[in-house]
Amino acid sequence: MDRTETNPYTYRRQELFEPDWTRFPGWQHVTREEWWSAQWQRAHCVKNIRQLRDVFGDLVDDRFYADLERDQAHYATMSMLMPPQMLNTMVPHKAPDTDTLYADPIRRYMLPVASDRHPQWPSHPHASRDSLHEHDMWVAEDLTHRYPTKVLAELVSTCPQYCGHCTRMDLVGNSTPMVSKLRLAGRPEDRYQAIFAYLRTHPGVRDVVVSGGDIGNVPWRTLEAFLRHLFDIETVRDIRLATKALAGLPQHWLQPEVVEGLERVARTAARRGVNLAIHTHVNHAQSLTPLVARAARTALEVGVRDVRNQGVLLRGVNASTADLLDLCFALQGEANILPYYLYLCDLVPNAEHWRVAVWQAKQLQHDIMGYLPGYATPRIVCDVPLVGKRWVDMVTEYDRERGVTYWTKNYRTSHDRDDPAALKRRYMYYDPIDTLPPAGQEYWDAVGADPRATSSPDSA
C-alpha cells in the first residue's frame, strides 16, 4: 500500500498582471493614460445597471441583470459603486460571459445578486445594522472608543467602491431600499475638533485608526491637516490609515499630490516617533495587479512604515486553503503588502451566504500554518460584538449544534465602563445557520426571526 502523502497546497509563483480592460466593449477605446488617471477612474465608476450594461455590451445575458435588479430591490445593504479598476479584475483572463461572471470571486462580493443569497436564511436572526455596536461606543461624532488604548476616527461616510458585506453598512454609502443610512450631522471641521479634544483629554489612547468610509475619499489637504493635528498630540504613537482604495483605486495613491503629501506626513511621523501604517482590504489574489503593487511600494518608498492587509473570510470568494495561500503569497511576495488579519464576516443583514462558521475558520487557520513566513501568516479573528477582535482559537465555549460561540473580555469599553458584570459576562457570536447539523437548523427554524428566544442571562 502506498502511504506517500502530498501536501494539499503547492506553491507556484504567479506574477501580477494588469487585465486588458479593452476586452470590455465599453472600454475598447480607453487609453493607458486614461486608465492610469484617478480622475478618469472616478468619473467612470459604475453606479447602476445601465452603466454596467454599457461596459459589458452583449457579453452578459439579461438573466444576470434581472438577478442583480432583484437583489438591489430586496436584499442589497450597499448601493452599487465600482471603479473600472475593480470591475476589471473580474474574469481577468478573457472577456466575461454570463457563467464566468456568476462564478467570479470578485463579482461575488462586489456585485452580489439575489441568487447568491441564502433562500431560507438570508439574514441571521441576530444580524443587525451596526453589528459591532460602533455607534453605541461613539465618544464624539465619528469617534469610536472600543479598546482601552485605541480609537477609530471615521472622517467620511463614503468610499470609492462599496463592498456588499460592509460592516459599516449602517452609515456608509447611499441608502438602498433595504437600508436608510444614517448621516453625519456635524460639520467636518467641528467633528475633527471634537476628536482632537477627546484625544488631548484621554492620554491613555495611543493608537488612532483613521478610516471612514475610506480615506481615499478625503481630499488630500484635509487629510494631511488632520494627521498633522494628530502628530501634535504627544500621546498618539500609532496612526493607521484605512483605505481599500489602495486596491480598488490605486490610481488615487499614485497621484503626485498624494505621493508628495504622504512623504511629508511620513517624514513628520518618523521625526516624532509615530508609527504610520496603511491598512488596505484585499480579499482575493485577482484584485492584486501591478498598479496595486506600485501604489503599495510607493507608500513604503516615501516612508510609510508598513502596508498591511485586513481581508474578510467570505464563502464563494476566498474561504479555502488554496485561495487564502494564493492571496497571502501574492500580497507578501508580489505586492509588498503584509497579510495581517482575516476577519470572519460580521453579523450584518443578508450576509449569511458569505459568512463562515467559527470551526471552519479554525480549520483554515490550521491549514495555512507553515507555508508562509511567521510574520506574514495572517491571524484569523472573530470581531465579537461588544468585545472586539479575538483569535478564533480563543473561544471560551462552543455549542456546535446551535452554532453559538461564547467569548470573554479583559477590558471595559466606553459602552460598559459602569457595568460591574462586564468582565464576568460571556458574549455570543453565531455561526451561519446552514452550516449547522439538522438539529441546529431545526432549532433556528423554530426560533424564527425573534432573537430574544436565544438570549441567556450571561450574554450581552
N, C-alpha and C positions, 0 to 999 in steps of 0.2 A: 504493500500500500504506500502510495506516495504521500508523505507527510509534509512536503515542502509547502511553506506558506509564503505568500507575496504580500507586500504592503498594499493597503487599499487605495493609496494615492501615490502617484509617481510624478515628481516634479519635472516639468519641461518648461524652459524659459519661453515666454511669449512676449515678444517686443510689442510695445504700444503702437497703434496706428490711428490716424485720423480717418474715419469713414468718409467716403466720397459723397458729399452732400448733393452732387448733381444727379445721383441716382433717383432722387425725388423729382417728379415732374415740375413741381412748383419752384424748385431751386436750380433748375438746369442751367440758368444763366448767371447764377451768383458767383462773383469773382472771389479770389482768395483775399483780396483787400477788404471786400465787404464782409466776408466770413470772420475775419480777424477783428472787425470793428465792434466794440461793445455797443456803440450807438445803433449799428445796424441790427445786432442781435436783439437788443431790447425793442426796437421798432417793429421787428418781425416775430415777436413772441406769438405763439398760438394760444388764443384765448377762447375759442369756440369751435363748434363742429364745422361751421362754414370755412373757417380758416384752415382747419385740419384737412378738409376735402381739397382745398386749393393746393396744399402741399402734396398730398398723396395722389391727386389726379384720379385715374381709374384703376389704381393698383389694388384698392381695397373695396370689398363688396358693401352694399347697403346694409346687410345684416349687422356688420360691425358698428356702423353709425347708429342704427336703431338700438342696439345693445348699449352703446355709450349714452345715447339720449335718455334711455330709461334709467340708467344709473344716475345721471345728473338730476333727473326729476325726483327720484325716490331715495337714493342712498348716499350720494356724494356729500362729504363734510367739507371738502375743499373745492373751490372753483378751478376750472382748467386754466393753467398758465405754464407754458413750457418754452424756454428759449430754443431757437433752432439747434444750438449746440447739444442740448439734452435730447431733443427729439431725434437728432442724427445718430445717436448711439443705439437706437432701436434697430434690430435686424441689420447689424453693421456691415455684413459681408456682401449683401446683394439688395436689390430693390425688394421691398417687402410685398407680400401678398396677404390676404386675409388670415390664412392659417399661421403663417410665420409671425405676423403681428400679434395675434392672440397669444402665442406661446412665448413671446419675448419677455425676459425678466424685467427690463426697464419699463416696458409698457405696463406690466402687471401692477406696479405701484405708482407710476406717474400718470397713467391714463386708465384707471380702473373702469370696468364695465359691469353691468348688472349681473351677467352670468358668472362673474368672478365671485360674487358674494355668496355666503353660505345660504342655501334656500330655507333652512329651518331656523338657524340661529345667526342671522347677520350681525347681531349685537349680543354680547353677554349681558345678563340681567344687571350686573354691577358696572357696566360701562357708563362713563359719564363724560361730559364735555370738557371738564377740567380734571382729568383722572388723577393727576398728581397734586391737586389742591394748591397749585402755584398761586392762584389768585387769592386764596384764603391766607396765604403767607406773605402778601404784599405788606411791606412796612412803609412804602411810599408808592405812588402810582408808578408802575413799571419795575419796581424793585422787590424781588422775592428773596427773603432771608430764610433759607430752608436748612442750612447746615451751620454748625457753630462758627466756622471761620470763613464761610463762602457765601456770596450773594450772586444773584442773577439780575442783570440790568437789561431790560428789553427796550431798546431805543426806538424801535419801529415795529409796526404790526403788519408789514408786507415783506415779501420775498421776491427774488427774480423768477422763482418757479415754485409751484405748490405740489407737495407730495401728498398722496392720498391718505397716508397713515399719520399725518402730522399730529404730534402730541399737544400742540398748542392750537388746535383747530377751533377752540372756543374764542380766540382773539385774532388769529392771523388770517389775513386774506379777506376776500369778498364773501358776503352772505350767500348761502345756497338755499334751495327750497327746504333742505333738511335742517339747516342751522342759521339762525340770525346771529351774526357775530357781535361781540362786544366791541366797543370803541373806546380808545384812549381819550380822556376828557380834557386834560390839561394841555397847555401849550408846551412844545418840546423844551423850550428854554426853562420854563418853570419846573417841569418834571426832572430835568437834568440837575437843576439846582437843589431840588429836594433829595436826589440821590447823593450828591456831594455832601449835603448837610448831614445826612444819616451816617455816611461813612466817617465823617470827621468826629462824630459823637459816639461811634462804636469802634474803638481801636482794636477790638478782638477780631474784626473782619480783615483778612489779609489777601483774599482771593476774590477777584471780580470777573465773572463771565459776562462779556459784552455781546448781547445777542439781540433777538427780536422774536419773530420775523428773522430777517437776515441783514447783517450789517453791510452787505453788498448793496443794499437799497438806501443806505445813509450817505448823503453827499460827503465826499472825502473831507472837505474843510470842516464840516460839522463833526465828523467822527474824530478827526485829528484834534480838534479843540476839546472834545470830550475826554480823549485819552490824556491830553496834557493836564487837564484838571485832575485826573486820577493820579498822575505822576506827582502832583503837588501834595497828595495825602500820604504822609510818610509811612503809615501803617499798611498801605496796599503794596504787597510784594509780588503778587502774581496777577497777570491780566491775560485772559483768554478771549480771543476774537472768534466768534462762531459764525461761519459762513458756508453754506452749501454752494454758494455761487463760485467758490474755487473750482468745483467740479461741474456745476451746471452752466456757469457763465465765466470761464477762466479769462475771457477777454477783458472783463472788468478789472481783474487783478493784474493785468499786463499793461494797462493804460499808463503812460508816462507820469501823469499827475498822481496816480495811486502808488506807483512804484517809488517815486521820489518822496512822496509823503510817508510811505511805510518805512523808508530808510531813515527819515528824520525821526520818526517815532521810535524805531528800533534802537537808534543811537542814544536817544534820551533814556530809554528803558535801561540800556546797558550801563550808562553813566550812573544811574540812580539805583542800580542793583535790583531792578524789577525783571522778573521772568515774563517775557512776552511770547505768546504762542498763538498759532491759528489752529482752530478745530474745524474740520470740514466733515462732510457726510456723504460717503460713497458706499453703496450697498452691493454693487456688482462690478466685476472687473471690466465689463463692457463700457462703463462710464469713464474709465481712465484712458485718456488719449494723450498724444504728445503735447497738446495745448495745456491740458490739466497739469501734466508733469512740469512743463515750463513755468506755469504760474506758481507751483509749489517751490520749485528750485529758485525762482526769482525771489520769493519771500525769504528763503533761507540765505541767499546771497547778500541781501541787503541788511541782514542782521536779526531776523526773527529767530528765536531760539529753536522752536520746533513747529512742524506742521503735523498734526495728528488727525486720525480718522475716528469718528464715532458713527459706526454703522448700526443698522437695526436688523435683527433676525426676522425675516419675512418668508413665510411659506410661498413657494412658487417663484421666489426670487433668489434666495441665497442659503436656504436652510438645509444645506448638505455639506458634508466634509469637503468634497471636491470644490464646490463653489466658494466656500469660505477660504480655503487654502489658496485657490487661484486669486481671489481678491487680495489676500494678505501679501502674497508674493508680488503681485502687480503693484500694490501700494508701496511696499518697502523697497523692492528691488528695481522697479522701473520709474517710480514717480517721487521717491524720497518723501513719502508720507508715512508716518508711523502708525501701524494698526494699534489702536488704543482700547476702545470699548466696542462691544457688540451688545446692544440692548435688546431685551425682549420687547416686542411691540406693546405699547401701552393699551390700557383698557378704555379706548375711545370708541364711540359708536361705529357700528358697521365695519369693524376690523377683525371679526372672528376668523375670516378666511386667511388673514395674514399671520395671526398670532401662533406662537409655538409654545407647547407645554414646557413646564419647568424641567421635567425629566428628559425631554428631548434636548433642551438647551444644555443640560448637564452632560448628556452623551456627546454632544457636539464639542463641548469644551474638552472632554477627554480625548476625542478623536483627532483634534488639531494639535494636541501637545506633541512636542518632539520634532516637529517638522521645521518650525520657524526658530530663529534666534529668540532667546528668552525675552529680550527687551522688545521684540516685535511680535510677540504672541498676545493677541488681544484677550482681555478679560470679558467673559460673557456675564452680564449683570441684569438683574431684575430691579427696575426702579419701583420700589414698593410704595404705594400711596401712604402718605403721612410718615414715611420712614426715610426713604432715599435709596440710593444705589446700594445693592447688596450682590456680591458674587453669588452665582446660582448655587454653589456648594454651601452657602451659609444658611440655608433654610433650616428653621428650627424643628418643624414638624410638617408632614406631608400626608394628606388624605388623597391617595391616588385615585380612589374610586370616584370621589366627587370633584377631584381636581382642585382642591383647596390647599394652598401652602400657607404656613404660619411663620411670621418673621418677628424679630425683636429689634429694638433700637437702643443705642447707648448715649443718646444726647437729646436734648429738647430742641424744638423749633419755635419760631415766633408764634406758631399756631397753638402749641400746647405748653408754653412755658409756665402757666399757672395750674396745670393739671398734675396733681400728685401721683397719679397712676400711670403717667405716660411711659415711664421706663419699665413698668411691670407688665404692660399690656402686650398681647400678641396681635399682630396686624396681618390681614389676609390679602392674598393675591389669588387669582383664579385662572386655571388652565382653560383653553378653548374647549367648549363642550363636546365637539365632535371627536376630540382625541381621547375621550373617556370610555371606559368599558360600558356595556349596555346598562348595567345597574345605575351607573353615574348619569348617563344620558336620560334615563327614566326619571331620576331624581330631579334634574333640572327641568325636564318637561313638565313635571308636576308643579314645580315652583313657579314656572311661567315667568311673567315679567315683574314679579314682586320680590325684589331683593331682600325685603325685610324678613322674609321667611328663612333666610340663611344667616341672619345675624346671630352672634353669640355674645355672651356677657363680657368676654375678654377681648373683643375685637373692636377696632376703631370704627 
